[in-house]
Amino acid sequence: MAMTASPIRSRENFLVFGAPLIEDAEIREVVASMESGWLGTGPKVARFERDFAAYKNVPHAVAVNSCTAALHLSILAAGIGPGDEVITTPLTFCATVNAVLHAGATPVLADVDPVTMNIDPKRVAERVTPRTRAILPVHFAGRPCDMDALCELATVRDLTLIEDCAHAIETEYRGRKAGAFGAFGCFSFYVTKNVVTGEGGMVVTKAEDTAARIKMLALHGMSKDAWNRFGDEGYKHYQVVECGFKYNMMDLQAAIGIHQLERVERCLARREQIWRLYDEAFANLPVELPAPSAPDTRHGRHLYTLLIDGARAGLSRDAFLNAMNRHKIGVGVHYLSLPEHPYYQRALGWDPEVYPNAMRIGRQTVSLPLSAKLTDGDVDDVIEAVERVLTE
Ligand SMILES: *Cc1c(COP(=O)(O)O)cnc(C)c1O
């Protein structure tokens, strides 16, 4: 079957999964940074923070060098550490729970809803103990979590809400932006994400003192004058007031992000269009499509996922992945559930069977290319490849 199929005729090059759309404006801005000689944290980072806070309609945004750093610092700034528990989803990138572990706290999993693929507030409520300090939901694929239920639970049980918004730059729930519900919203600008800086992240928060503390922790724990101590206003001594980290963003990265953010809505519109084309093309294939968006929400369209049930589709998920690659289409898996990984089994005793919804999704899911960079021809090639792999 697919093993011997020739590649689809039209495709010359391999379609790289998650390749970002880079345009002239950010190329020129990076070159301008290079020519100015100011590569590190400076005015462009400050502008990117202001622009991002305005886009998210939040008072404060602090740029860092990854979402992993954003999560780590948010957990520390929440005062969470050894002996404390943080409840999160098993269907996420490893960075979500690694950040909890880096802070010395204990991650606790609550299974996802099988349809929305987001953390199920009922399962969260079951996992709350006297040691629970925070809930760390992930707006999976760009679809907002059930924030009414999670916010209510956080209020009633006095828990900090830290949102992993790595997929959710454009996401909204009942008119409010993802990241603005919790005490902290953490974003990623990794190359495959909806806005890219190469590597990069952001924390949004409502409290000025929290923003200042995160900024300080992101640069070695040096007092805040350290950010502009090489300016022209006379030499300033810095003071180390905490043992911080090296998590600051560079102007070179912000130079990319400023222009990426300017076209965030245009890129979302393109991904919405691709999403509709996929939905129409795959409606009658023997696979499960992403659930329709819930009313009064805005989906960030980060990942378009198919669930491949071997018995129904006629081939396994892994065979599907390989067949797509043979048709020169790059695909992804988001994600094998975290308890499938040996480290978490060994260190935390996690067992995938305890989280059956995340386990099934992790074993069946495939992410198709969804970048705004895709041409109409690329989209046709993805559709043709999926149809051929499932029907040959
Ligand atoms: C990408 C991602 C992260 C990590 O982001 P980095 O910027 O690469 O550190 C965290 N959580 C989720 C859900 C992600 O997809």
Ligand as a Chemical Component Dictionary entry (heavy atoms), coordinates in Angstrom:
data_LIG
# 
_chem_comp.id                   LIG 
_chem_comp.type                 NON-POLYMER 
_chem_comp.pdbx_formal_charge   0 
_chem_comp.three_letter_code    LIG 
# 
loop_
_chem_comp_atom.comp_id 
_chem_comp_atom.atom_id 
_chem_comp_atom.alt_atom_id 
_chem_comp_atom.type_symbol 
_chem_comp_atom.charge 
_chem_comp_atom.model_Cartn_x 
_chem_comp_atom.model_Cartn_y 
_chem_comp_atom.model_Cartn_z 
_chem_comp_atom.pdbx_ordinal 
LIG C1 C1 C 0 6.429  25.357 22.895 1  
LIG C2 C2 C 0 5.767  25.113 24.202 2  
LIG C3 C3 C 0 6.375  25.432 25.422 3  
LIG C4 C4 C 0 7.800  25.871 25.510 4  
LIG O1 O1 O 0 8.055  27.014 24.807 5  
LIG P1 P1 P 0 9.597  27.469 24.605 6  
LIG O2 O2 O 0 9.461  28.889 24.176 7  
LIG O3 O3 O 0 10.171 26.599 23.543 8  
LIG O4 O4 O 0 10.278 27.332 25.903 9  
LIG C5 C5 C 0 5.659  25.266 26.579 10 
LIG N1 N1 N 0 4.406  24.791 26.570 11 
LIG C6 C6 C 0 3.775  24.457 25.422 12 
LIG C7 C7 C 0 2.376  23.947 25.472 13 
LIG C8 C8 C 0 4.452  24.580 24.203 14 
LIG O5 O5 O 0 3.847  24.220 23.060 15 
# 
loop_
_chem_comp_bond.comp_id 
_chem_comp_bond.atom_id_1 
_chem_comp_bond.atom_id_2 
_chem_comp_bond.value_order 
_chem_comp_bond.pdbx_ordinal 
LIG C1 C2 SING 1  
LIG C2 C3 SING 2  
LIG C2 C8 DOUB 3  
LIG C3 C4 SING 4  
LIG C3 C5 DOUB 5  
LIG C4 O1 SING 6  
LIG O1 P1 SING 7  
LIG P1 O2 DOUB 8  
LIG P1 O3 SING 9  
LIG P1 O4 SING 10 
LIG C5 N1 SING 11 
LIG N1 C6 DOUB 12 
LIG C6 C7 SING 13 
LIG C6 C8 SING 14 
LIG C8 O5 SING 15 
# 
